Amino acid sequence: MLVKQKEKTMKFNRYYDEYSDEKSYLLWEREDNKDVIITKMRGSKTYQVENLETGNSERFGSLRNAKSFGQIL
């Protein structure tokens, strides 16, 4: 029997650096597991996927690849 896996969705939030309005970063937070996040610094071309609970992290060049990896963390 085949069971279709439910796709995990990512919720998008944007936060600003509290010391400078010019520096900001983007944060994606997995809705079903708030310990898995993706961050991208302004001006950077890489996305970092982190599991805050385990400390595992990986960098990717595209948001699509980062989200795919974030689904398996």
C-alpha positions as CSV (number, residue, x, y, z in Angstrom):
1,M,0.0,0.0,0.0
2,L,1.3,3.4,-1.0
3,V,1.0,6.2,1.5
4,K,1.4,9.8,0.3
5,Q,3.6,11.7,2.7
6,K,2.1,15.1,3.7
7,E,4.4,17.9,2.5
8,K,5.8,19.9,5.4
9,T,5.2,23.6,4.9
10,M,7.5,26.4,5.8
11,K,6.2,29.6,7.4
12,F,7.9,32.8,6.4
13,N,8.9,35.5,8.9
14,R,11.2,38.4,8.5
15,Y,13.1,39.9,11.4
16,Y,15.4,43.0,11.7
17,D,18.6,43.4,13.5
18,E,17.9,45.3,16.7
19,Y,21.0,47.4,16.3
20,S,20.7,48.5,12.7
21,D,17.6,48.8,10.4
22,E,19.9,48.2,7.4
23,K,21.0,44.8,8.4
24,S,18.2,42.2,8.3
25,Y,17.9,38.5,7.8
26,L,15.1,36.3,6.6
27,L,13.9,33.4,8.6
28,W,11.8,30.4,7.6
29,E,10.3,28.3,10.4
30,R,8.8,24.9,9.8
31,E,5.2,24.9,11.0
32,D,5.2,21.4,12.5
33,N,8.7,21.7,14.1
34,K,9.7,25.1,15.3
35,D,13.3,23.8,16.0
36,V,14.0,23.6,12.2
37,I,14.7,27.0,10.7
38,I,16.3,28.4,7.6
39,T,18.1,31.7,7.7
40,K,19.5,34.0,5.0
41,M,21.5,37.1,5.8
42,R,20.8,40.2,3.7
43,G,23.3,40.4,0.9
44,S,24.2,36.7,1.2
45,K,23.5,34.1,-1.5
46,T,23.4,31.1,0.9
47,Y,20.7,29.7,3.1
48,Q,21.5,28.0,6.3
49,V,19.3,25.2,7.6
50,E,19.5,24.5,11.3
51,N,18.0,22.1,13.8
52,L,18.1,24.1,17.0
53,E,17.5,21.0,19.1
54,T,20.4,18.9,17.8
55,G,22.7,21.7,16.5
56,N,22.9,20.2,13.0
57,S,23.2,22.7,10.2
58,E,23.9,22.8,6.5
59,R,24.3,25.6,3.9
60,F,22.7,25.7,0.4
61,G,22.7,28.0,-2.6
62,S,18.9,27.9,-3.1
63,L,15.8,28.2,-1.0
64,R,14.3,25.1,-2.7
65,N,17.2,22.9,-1.7
66,A,17.3,24.3,1.8
67,K,13.6,23.6,2.2
68,S,14.0,20.0,0.9
69,F,16.8,19.4,3.4
70,G,14.7,21.1,6.2
71,Q,11.9,18.6,5.6
72,I,14.1,15.6,6.6
73,L,15.7,17.2,9.7
